[in-house]
Amino acid sequence: MKTEDDRRWLAAAARLAGRGVPLSRPNPAVGALIVRQGKVVAGGWTQPGGRPHAEAVALAAAGQAAQGATLYVTLEPCAHQSQRGPACADLVAASGLARVVIGCGDPDPRTAGQGIARIQAAGIAFDLIDSGECAASLSGYLTRAHKGRPEVTLKLALSEDARLAPPPAEGQWLTGETARAHVHAWRAKMDAIVVGSGTLRADSPRLDVRLPGIEHRSPERWLLTHGAAPPGWHALPTPQAIADMAGVQYLMVEGGAGAAQAFLEADLVDRLLLYRAHRAVGGEAPALPQLTRAALASDPRWQCIDTRPLGNDSIDLYERA
């Protein structure tokens, strides 16, 4: 029997899954919680490199305490065998759990429904709940599964008149340190970042994560170019070629009006991450007027899901409606 408590536990498992993004690549980042009488017995998330899976981690931590408990897991337990580890559906079936609550079915044809079937065959009660939080925590994996490409986040810093750079005499940065630190936190969630050739020539960007403790989460660097990429970079000939980025589930487009316009025109952007400096720049700096607040408010394709201050700047987060 589905309850509001089930949805709350699934949302908690989805937050736990965030610890695996993007280190679980090439596997999805899954979260799992084992709950008995309203208290968490154990939890787990997909480990770096994709193994062990979240369910295996949680069950190992719970031990005998899993007997008669409920497993909340963000994605249907896998049903396929692997040289890297057992099928989670088999582990769950042998666990002594009383119930399993799943927040999202697995579109992988090796599992799709088969994981649930094995759990049910073991006599374990289960519920499949359409959890928005679980789907959001798996957005890169689900985009890759359904659209054959990574989920694309377009990140830009913009002035009030939608310019992408300050006047030449004012240096490199349009936004302040707080906004730039926020960018690094988002970079840490990405498998890869792509910029255009103009940005590479003008800024020589590092595109790494420079927040203490998570520097190791720096993503791959990709260059949108028809030519060769410099050492330490990968070449991306067209926006559509993101389908061939092996194992990449989460992609950020960071660099320049040209790259941004190319991905927007190709209709390949799933999320807009817009850092806004509260001043107009004017002049001849590159601009994207379709990304002003007024323009986006009248565009039915986009929904603003969050706006908040960041120091002297602010951030607007949009997702496809």
Contacts in CASP RR format, 6 or more apart in sequence:
PFRMAT RR
TARGET T0000
AUTHOR 0000-0000-0000
METHOD contacts of the structure
MODEL  1
MKTEDDRRWLAAAARLAGRGVPLSRPNPAVGALIVRQGKVVAGGWTQPGG
RPHAEAVALAAAGQAAQGATLYVTLEPCAHQSQRGPACADLVAASGLARV
VIGCGDPDPRTAGQGIARIQAAGIAFDLIDSGECAASLSGYLTRAHKGRP
EVTLKLALSEDARLAPPPAEGQWLTGETARAHVHAWRAKMDAIVVGSGTL
RADSPRLDVRLPGIEHRSPERWLLTHGAAPPGWHALPTPQAIADMAGVQY
LMVEGGAGAAQAFLEADLVDRLLLYRAHRAVGGEAPALPQLTRAALASDP
RWQCIDTRPLGNDSIDLYERA
1 127 0 8 1.000
2 101 0 8 1.000
2 127 0 8 1.000
2 129 0 8 1.000
5 38 0 8 1.000
6 72 0 8 1.000
6 101 0 8 1.000
6 127 0 8 1.000
6 129 0 8 1.000
7 129 0 8 1.000
7 131 0 8 1.000
9 33 0 8 1.000
9 35 0 8 1.000
9 70 0 8 1.000
9 72 0 8 1.000
9 101 0 8 1.000
10 72 0 8 1.000
10 74 0 8 1.000
10 101 0 8 1.000
10 103 0 8 1.000
10 129 0 8 1.000
10 131 0 8 1.000
10 133 0 8 1.000
10 134 0 8 1.000
11 131 0 8 1.000
11 133 0 8 1.000
11 134 0 8 1.000
12 33 0 8 1.000
12 72 0 8 1.000
13 31 0 8 1.000
13 32 0 8 1.000
13 33 0 8 1.000
13 72 0 8 1.000
13 73 0 8 1.000
13 74 0 8 1.000
13 134 0 8 1.000
14 31 0 8 1.000
14 74 0 8 1.000
14 131 0 8 1.000
14 133 0 8 1.000
14 134 0 8 1.000
14 136 0 8 1.000
14 137 0 8 1.000
15 133 0 8 1.000
15 137 0 8 1.000
16 31 0 8 1.000
16 32 0 8 1.000
16 33 0 8 1.000
16 43 0 8 1.000
16 44 0 8 1.000
16 45 0 8 1.000
16 54 0 8 1.000
17 29 0 8 1.000
17 30 0 8 1.000
17 31 0 8 1.000
17 45 0 8 1.000
17 46 0 8 1.000
17 54 0 8 1.000
17 74 0 8 1.000
17 134 0 8 1.000
17 137 0 8 1.000
17 138 0 8 1.000
18 29 0 8 1.000
18 31 0 8 1.000
18 45 0 8 1.000
18 137 0 8 1.000
19 29 0 8 1.000
19 45 0 8 1.000
20 29 0 8 1.000
20 45 0 8 1.000
20 46 0 8 1.000
20 47 0 8 1.000
20 48 0 8 1.000
21 29 0 8 1.000
21 137 0 8 1.000
21 189 0 8 1.000
21 250 0 8 1.000
22 29 0 8 1.000
22 189 0 8 1.000
22 190 0 8 1.000
22 191 0 8 1.000
22 217 0 8 1.000
22 219 0 8 1.000
22 249 0 8 1.000
22 250 0 8 1.000
23 29 0 8 1.000
23 47 0 8 1.000
23 48 0 8 1.000
23 49 0 8 1.000
23 217 0 8 1.000
24 30 0 8 1.000
24 45 0 8 1.000
24 46 0 8 1.000
24 47 0 8 1.000
24 48 0 8 1.000
24 49 0 8 1.000
24 50 0 8 1.000
25 49 0 8 1.000
25 50 0 8 1.000
25 191 0 8 1.000
25 247 0 8 1.000
25 248 0 8 1.000
25 249 0 8 1.000
26 49 0 8 1.000
26 50 0 8 1.000
26 246 0 8 1.000
26 247 0 8 1.000
26 249 0 8 1.000
27 46 0 8 1.000
27 49 0 8 1.000
27 50 0 8 1.000
27 51 0 8 1.000
27 53 0 8 1.000
28 46 0 8 1.000
28 75 0 8 1.000
28 138 0 8 1.000
28 140 0 8 1.000
28 141 0 8 1.000
28 249 0 8 1.000
29 45 0 8 1.000
29 46 0 8 1.000
29 137 0 8 1.000
29 138 0 8 1.000
29 141 0 8 1.000
30 45 0 8 1.000
30 46 0 8 1.000
30 53 0 8 1.000
30 54 0 8 1.000
30 55 0 8 1.000
30 73 0 8 1.000
30 74 0 8 1.000
30 75 0 8 1.000
30 138 0 8 1.000
31 43 0 8 1.000
31 44 0 8 1.000
31 45 0 8 1.000
31 46 0 8 1.000
31 54 0 8 1.000
31 73 0 8 1.000
31 74 0 8 1.000
31 75 0 8 1.000
31 137 0 8 1.000
32 43 0 8 1.000
32 44 0 8 1.000
32 45 0 8 1.000
32 54 0 8 1.000
32 55 0 8 1.000
32 57 0 8 1.000
32 58 0 8 1.000
32 71 0 8 1.000
32 72 0 8 1.000
32 73 0 8 1.000
32 74 0 8 1.000
33 40 0 8 1.000
33 42 0 8 1.000
33 43 0 8 1.000
33 44 0 8 1.000
33 58 0 8 1.000
33 71 0 8 1.000
33 72 0 8 1.000
33 73 0 8 1.000
34 40 0 8 1.000
34 41 0 8 1.000
34 42 0 8 1.000
34 43 0 8 1.000
34 58 0 8 1.000
34 59 0 8 1.000
34 61 0 8 1.000
34 62 0 8 1.000
34 65 0 8 1.000
34 66 0 8 1.000
34 69 0 8 1.000
34 70 0 8 1.000
34 71 0 8 1.000
34 72 0 8 1.000
34 97 0 8 1.000
35 41 0 8 1.000
35 69 0 8 1.000
35 70 0 8 1.000
35 71 0 8 1.000
35 72 0 8 1.000
36 65 0 8 1.000
36 68 0 8 1.000
36 69 0 8 1.000
36 70 0 8 1.000
41 62 0 8 1.000
41 65 0 8 1.000
41 66 0 8 1.000
41 69 0 8 1.000
42 58 0 8 1.000
42 59 0 8 1.000
42 61 0 8 1.000
42 62 0 8 1.000
42 63 0 8 1.000
42 65 0 8 1.000
42 66 0 8 1.000
43 54 0 8 1.000
43 57 0 8 1.000
43 58 0 8 1.000
43 61 0 8 1.000
43 62 0 8 1.000
44 54 0 8 1.000
44 57 0 8 1.000
44 58 0 8 1.000
44 61 0 8 1.000
45 54 0 8 1.000
45 57 0 8 1.000
46 52 0 8 1.000
46 53 0 8 1.000
46 54 0 8 1.000
47 53 0 8 1.000
47 57 0 8 1.000
50 84 0 8 1.000
51 82 0 8 1.000
51 84 0 8 1.000
51 85 0 8 1.000
52 60 0 8 1.000
52 85 0 8 1.000
53 77 0 8 1.000
53 78 0 8 1.000
53 88 0 8 1.000
54 73 0 8 1.000
54 74 0 8 1.000
55 71 0 8 1.000
55 73 0 8 1.000
55 77 0 8 1.000
55 88 0 8 1.000
55 91 0 8 1.000
55 92 0 8 1.000
56 85 0 8 1.000
56 86 0 8 1.000
56 88 0 8 1.000
56 91 0 8 1.000
58 71 0 8 1.000
59 66 0 8 1.000
59 71 0 8 1.000
59 91 0 8 1.000
59 92 0 8 1.000
59 95 0 8 1.000
62 69 0 8 1.000
66 95 0 8 1.000
66 96 0 8 1.000
66 97 0 8 1.000
67 95 0 8 1.000
67 96 0 8 1.000
67 97 0 8 1.000
68 96 0 8 1.000
68 97 0 8 1.000
68 98 0 8 1.000
68 99 0 8 1.000
69 97 0 8 1.000
69 98 0 8 1.000
70 97 0 8 1.000
70 98 0 8 1.000
70 99 0 8 1.000
70 100 0 8 1.000
70 101 0 8 1.000
71 92 0 8 1.000
71 95 0 8 1.000
71 97 0 8 1.000
71 99 0 8 1.000
71 100 0 8 1.000
71 101 0 8 1.000
72 101 0 8 1.000
72 103 0 8 1.000
73 100 0 8 1.000
73 101 0 8 1.000
73 102 0 8 1.000
73 103 0 8 1.000
74 102 0 8 1.000
74 103 0 8 1.000
74 104 0 8 1.000
74 131 0 8 1.000
74 134 0 8 1.000
74 137 0 8 1.000
74 138 0 8 1.000
75 102 0 8 1.000
75 103 0 8 1.000
75 104 0 8 1.000
75 105 0 8 1.000
75 106 0 8 1.000
75 134 0 8 1.000
75 138 0 8 1.000
75 141 0 8 1.000
76 102 0 8 1.000
76 104 0 8 1.000
76 105 0 8 1.000
76 106 0 8 1.000
76 111 0 8 1.000
76 112 0 8 1.000
76 113 0 8 1.000
76 115 0 8 1.000
76 116 0 8 1.000
76 128 0 8 1.000
77 87 0 8 1.000
77 88 0 8 1.000
77 89 0 8 1.000
77 91 0 8 1.000
77 92 0 8 1.000
77 100 0 8 1.000
77 102 0 8 1.000
77 111 0 8 1.000
77 115 0 8 1.000
77 119 0 8 1.000
78 87 0 8 1.000
78 88 0 8 1.000
78 89 0 8 1.000
78 106 0 8 1.000
78 108 0 8 1.000
78 110 0 8 1.000
78 111 0 8 1.000
78 115 0 8 1.000
79 87 0 8 1.000
79 89 0 8 1.000
79 110 0 8 1.000
79 111 0 8 1.000
79 113 0 8 1.000
79 114 0 8 1.000
79 115 0 8 1.000
79 117 0 8 1.000
79 118 0 8 1.000
80 87 0 8 1.000
80 108 0 8 1.000
80 110 0 8 1.000
80 111 0 8 1.000
81 87 0 8 1.000
87 115 0 8 1.000
87 118 0 8 1.000
89 111 0 8 1.000
89 114 0 8 1.000
89 115 0 8 1.000
89 116 0 8 1.000
89 118 0 8 1.000
89 119 0 8 1.000
90 118 0 8 1.000
92 100 0 8 1.000
92 118 0 8 1.000
92 119 0 8 1.000
92 122 0 8 1.000
92 124 0 8 1.000
93 118 0 8 1.000
93 119 0 8 1.000
93 121 0 8 1.000
93 122 0 8 1.000
93 124 0 8 1.000
94 122 0 8 1.000
96 124 0 8 1.000
97 124 0 8 1.000
98 124 0 8 1.000
98 125 0 8 1.000
99 124 0 8 1.000
99 125 0 8 1.000
99 126 0 8 1.000
99 127 0 8 1.000
100 119 0 8 1.000
100 124 0 8 1.000
100 125 0 8 1.000
100 126 0 8 1.000
100 127 0 8 1.000
101 126 0 8 1.000
101 127 0 8 1.000
101 129 0 8 1.000
102 116 0 8 1.000
102 126 0 8 1.000
102 127 0 8 1.000
102 128 0 8 1.000
102 129 0 8 1.000
103 128 0 8 1.000
103 129 0 8 1.000
103 130 0 8 1.000
103 131 0 8 1.000
103 134 0 8 1.000
103 135 0 8 1.000
104 130 0 8 1.000
104 131 0 8 1.000
104 134 0 8 1.000
104 135 0 8 1.000
104 138 0 8 1.000
104 142 0 8 1.000
105 112 0 8 1.000
105 113 0 8 1.000
105 116 0 8 1.000
105 128 0 8 1.000
106 112 0 8 1.000
106 113 0 8 1.000
106 115 0 8 1.000
107 142 0 8 1.000
107 145 0 8 1.000
107 146 0 8 1.000
108 145 0 8 1.000
116 126 0 8 1.000
116 128 0 8 1.000
119 126 0 8 1.000
120 126 0 8 1.000
135 142 0 8 1.000
139 151 0 8 1.000
139 270 0 8 1.000
140 150 0 8 1.000
140 151 0 8 1.000
140 249 0 8 1.000
140 250 0 8 1.000
141 249 0 8 1.000
143 149 0 8 1.000
143 150 0 8 1.000
143 151 0 8 1.000
143 249 0 8 1.000
143 270 0 8 1.000
144 150 0 8 1.000
144 151 0 8 1.000
144 247 0 8 1.000
144 249 0 8 1.000
148 243 0 8 1.000
149 242 0 8 1.000
149 243 0 8 1.000
149 245 0 8 1.000
149 268 0 8 1.000
150 191 0 8 1.000
150 192 0 8 1.000
150 242 0 8 1.000
150 245 0 8 1.000
150 248 0 8 1.000
150 249 0 8 1.000
150 250 0 8 1.000
150 251 0 8 1.000
151 249 0 8 1.000
151 250 0 8 1.000
151 251 0 8 1.000
151 270 0 8 1.000
151 271 0 8 1.000
152 242 0 8 1.000
152 251 0 8 1.000
152 252 0 8 1.000
152 253 0 8 1.000
152 263 0 8 1.000
152 268 0 8 1.000
152 269 0 8 1.000
152 270 0 8 1.000
152 271 0 8 1.000
153 186 0 8 1.000
153 190 0 8 1.000
153 250 0 8 1.000
153 251 0 8 1.000
153 252 0 8 1.000
153 253 0 8 1.000
153 269 0 8 1.000
153 270 0 8 1.000
153 271 0 8 1.000
153 272 0 8 1.000
153 273 0 8 1.000
154 252 0 8 1.000
154 253 0 8 1.000
154 260 0 8 1.000
154 263 0 8 1.000
154 264 0 8 1.000
154 269 0 8 1.000
154 271 0 8 1.000
154 272 0 8 1.000
154 273 0 8 1.000
155 183 0 8 1.000
155 186 0 8 1.000
155 252 0 8 1.000
155 253 0 8 1.000
155 254 0 8 1.000
155 273 0 8 1.000
155 274 0 8 1.000
155 275 0 8 1.000
156 164 0 8 1.000
156 254 0 8 1.000
156 255 0 8 1.000
156 256 0 8 1.000
156 260 0 8 1.000
156 272 0 8 1.000
156 273 0 8 1.000
156 274 0 8 1.000
156 275 0 8 1.000
156 288 0 8 1.000
156 291 0 8 1.000
157 164 0 8 1.000
157 173 0 8 1.000
157 174 0 8 1.000
157 175 0 8 1.000
157 179 0 8 1.000
157 275 0 8 1.000
157 276 0 8 1.000
157 277 0 8 1.000
158 164 0 8 1.000
158 174 0 8 1.000
158 274 0 8 1.000
158 275 0 8 1.000
158 276 0 8 1.000
158 277 0 8 1.000
158 288 0 8 1.000
158 291 0 8 1.000
158 292 0 8 1.000
159 166 0 8 1.000
159 174 0 8 1.000
159 276 0 8 1.000
159 277 0 8 1.000
159 279 0 8 1.000
159 280 0 8 1.000
159 281 0 8 1.000
159 282 0 8 1.000
159 285 0 8 1.000
160 276 0 8 1.000
160 277 0 8 1.000
160 278 0 8 1.000
160 279 0 8 1.000
160 280 0 8 1.000
160 292 0 8 1.000
161 280 0 8 1.000
161 281 0 8 1.000
161 282 0 8 1.000
161 287 0 8 1.000
161 292 0 8 1.000
162 287 0 8 1.000
162 288 0 8 1.000
162 289 0 8 1.000
162 290 0 8 1.000
162 291 0 8 1.000
162 292 0 8 1.000
163 174 0 8 1.000
163 280 0 8 1.000
163 281 0 8 1.000
163 282 0 8 1.000
163 283 0 8 1.000
163 285 0 8 1.000
163 286 0 8 1.000
163 287 0 8 1.000
164 174 0 8 1.000
164 256 0 8 1.000
164 257 0 8 1.000
164 285 0 8 1.000
164 286 0 8 1.000
164 287 0 8 1.000
164 288 0 8 1.000
165 174 0 8 1.000
165 281 0 8 1.000
165 285 0 8 1.000
165 286 0 8 1.000
166 172 0 8 1.000
166 173 0 8 1.000
166 174 0 8 1.000
166 277 0 8 1.000
166 281 0 8 1.000
166 285 0 8 1.000
167 281 0 8 1.000
167 282 0 8 1.000
167 283 0 8 1.000
167 285 0 8 1.000
172 203 0 8 1.000
173 180 0 8 1.000
174 275 0 8 1.000
174 277 0 8 1.000
174 281 0 8 1.000
175 275 0 8 1.000
175 276 0 8 1.000
175 277 0 8 1.000
175 310 0 8 1.000
175 313 0 8 1.000
176 277 0 8 1.000
176 311 0 8 1.000
176 312 0 8 1.000
176 313 0 8 1.000
178 310 0 8 1.000
178 311 0 8 1.000
178 312 0 8 1.000
178 313 0 8 1.000
179 275 0 8 1.000
179 310 0 8 1.000
179 311 0 8 1.000
179 313 0 8 1.000
179 315 0 8 1.000
181 211 0 8 1.000
182 275 0 8 1.000
182 310 0 8 1.000
182 315 0 8 1.000
183 275 0 8 1.000
184 209 0 8 1.000
184 210 0 8 1.000
184 211 0 8 1.000
185 211 0 8 1.000
186 252 0 8 1.000
186 273 0 8 1.000
187 193 0 8 1.000
187 207 0 8 1.000
187 208 0 8 1.000
187 209 0 8 1.000
187 217 0 8 1.000
187 218 0 8 1.000
187 219 0 8 1.000
187 252 0 8 1.000
188 209 0 8 1.000
188 211 0 8 1.000
188 214 0 8 1.000
188 217 0 8 1.000
188 218 0 8 1.000
189 217 0 8 1.000
189 250 0 8 1.000
190 219 0 8 1.000
190 250 0 8 1.000
190 251 0 8 1.000
190 252 0 8 1.000
191 219 0 8 1.000
191 220 0 8 1.000
191 245 0 8 1.000
191 247 0 8 1.000
191 248 0 8 1.000
191 249 0 8 1.000
191 250 0 8 1.000
191 251 0 8 1.000
192 219 0 8 1.000
192 220 0 8 1.000
192 221 0 8 1.000
192 222 0 8 1.000
192 234 0 8 1.000
192 245 0 8 1.000
192 248 0 8 1.000
192 250 0 8 1.000
192 251 0 8 1.000
192 252 0 8 1.000
193 207 0 8 1.000
193 219 0 8 1.000
193 220 0 8 1.000
193 221 0 8 1.000
193 222 0 8 1.000
193 251 0 8 1.000
193 252 0 8 1.000
193 253 0 8 1.000
193 254 0 8 1.000
194 222 0 8 1.000
194 223 0 8 1.000
194 224 0 8 1.000
194 236 0 8 1.000
194 242 0 8 1.000
194 251 0 8 1.000
194 252 0 8 1.000
194 253 0 8 1.000
194 254 0 8 1.000
194 255 0 8 1.000
194 259 0 8 1.000
195 205 0 8 1.000
195 207 0 8 1.000
195 221 0 8 1.000
195 222 0 8 1.000
195 223 0 8 1.000
195 224 0 8 1.000
195 253 0 8 1.000
195 254 0 8 1.000
195 255 0 8 1.000
195 256 0 8 1.000
195 259 0 8 1.000
196 223 0 8 1.000
196 224 0 8 1.000
196 225 0 8 1.000
196 255 0 8 1.000
196 256 0 8 1.000
196 258 0 8 1.000
196 259 0 8 1.000
197 223 0 8 1.000
197 224 0 8 1.000
197 225 0 8 1.000
198 256 0 8 1.000
198 258 0 8 1.000
199 205 0 8 1.000
199 254 0 8 1.000
199 255 0 8 1.000
199 256 0 8 1.000
199 259 0 8 1.000
200 223 0 8 1.000
200 230 0 8 1.000
205 254 0 8 1.000
205 255 0 8 1.000
207 218 0 8 1.000
207 219 0 8 1.000
207 221 0 8 1.000
207 254 0 8 1.000
208 215 0 8 1.000
208 218 0 8 1.000
209 215 0 8 1.000
209 216 0 8 1.000
209 217 0 8 1.000
209 218 0 8 1.000
209 219 0 8 1.000
219 252 0 8 1.000
220 234 0 8 1.000
220 248 0 8 1.000
221 232 0 8 1.000
221 233 0 8 1.000
221 234 0 8 1.000
222 229 0 8 1.000
222 233 0 8 1.000
222 234 0 8 1.000
222 235 0 8 1.000
222 236 0 8 1.000
222 245 0 8 1.000
223 229 0 8 1.000
223 230 0 8 1.000
223 233 0 8 1.000
223 234 0 8 1.000
223 235 0 8 1.000
223 236 0 8 1.000
224 236 0 8 1.000
224 238 0 8 1.000
224 239 0 8 1.000
224 259 0 8 1.000
224 262 0 8 1.000
225 235 0 8 1.000
225 236 0 8 1.000
225 237 0 8 1.000
226 237 0 8 1.000
227 235 0 8 1.000
227 237 0 8 1.000
228 235 0 8 1.000
229 235 0 8 1.000
236 242 0 8 1.000
236 245 0 8 1.000
238 262 0 8 1.000
238 266 0 8 1.000
239 262 0 8 1.000
239 263 0 8 1.000
239 266 0 8 1.000
239 268 0 8 1.000
240 266 0 8 1.000
240 268 0 8 1.000
242 248 0 8 1.000
242 251 0 8 1.000
242 268 0 8 1.000
245 251 0 8 1.000
252 273 0 8 1.000
253 259 0 8 1.000
253 260 0 8 1.000
253 263 0 8 1.000
253 269 0 8 1.000
256 286 0 8 1.000
257 286 0 8 1.000
257 287 0 8 1.000
257 288 0 8 1.000
258 286 0 8 1.000
260 288 0 8 1.000
261 288 0 8 1.000
263 269 0 8 1.000
264 290 0 8 1.000
269 320 0 8 1.000
270 319 0 8 1.000
270 320 0 8 1.000
271 317 0 8 1.000
271 318 0 8 1.000
271 319 0 8 1.000
271 320 0 8 1.000
272 291 0 8 1.000
272 296 0 8 1.000
272 302 0 8 1.000
272 316 0 8 1.000
272 317 0 8 1.000
272 318 0 8 1.000
272 319 0 8 1.000
273 315 0 8 1.000
273 317 0 8 1.000
274 291 0 8 1.000
274 315 0 8 1.000
274 316 0 8 1.000
274 317 0 8 1.000
274 318 0 8 1.000
275 310 0 8 1.000
275 313 0 8 1.000
275 314 0 8 1.000
275 315 0 8 1.000
276 293 0 8 1.000
276 313 0 8 1.000
276 314 0 8 1.000
276 315 0 8 1.000
276 316 0 8 1.000
277 312 0 8 1.000
277 313 0 8 1.000
278 312 0 8 1.000
278 313 0 8 1.000
278 314 0 8 1.000
289 295 0 8 1.000
290 296 0 8 1.000
290 299 0 8 1.000
293 316 0 8 1.000
296 302 0 8 1.000
296 304 0 8 1.000
296 316 0 8 1.000
296 318 0 8 1.000
297 304 0 8 1.000
300 321 0 8 1.000
301 320 0 8 1.000
301 321 0 8 1.000
302 318 0 8 1.000
302 319 0 8 1.000
302 320 0 8 1.000
302 321 0 8 1.000
303 318 0 8 1.000
303 319 0 8 1.000
303 320 0 8 1.000
303 321 0 8 1.000
304 316 0 8 1.000
304 317 0 8 1.000
304 318 0 8 1.000
305 317 0 8 1.000
305 318 0 8 1.000
305 319 0 8 1.000
306 315 0 8 1.000
306 316 0 8 1.000
306 317 0 8 1.000
307 314 0 8 1.000
307 315 0 8 1.000
307 316 0 8 1.000
307 317 0 8 1.000
308 314 0 8 1.000
308 315 0 8 1.000
END
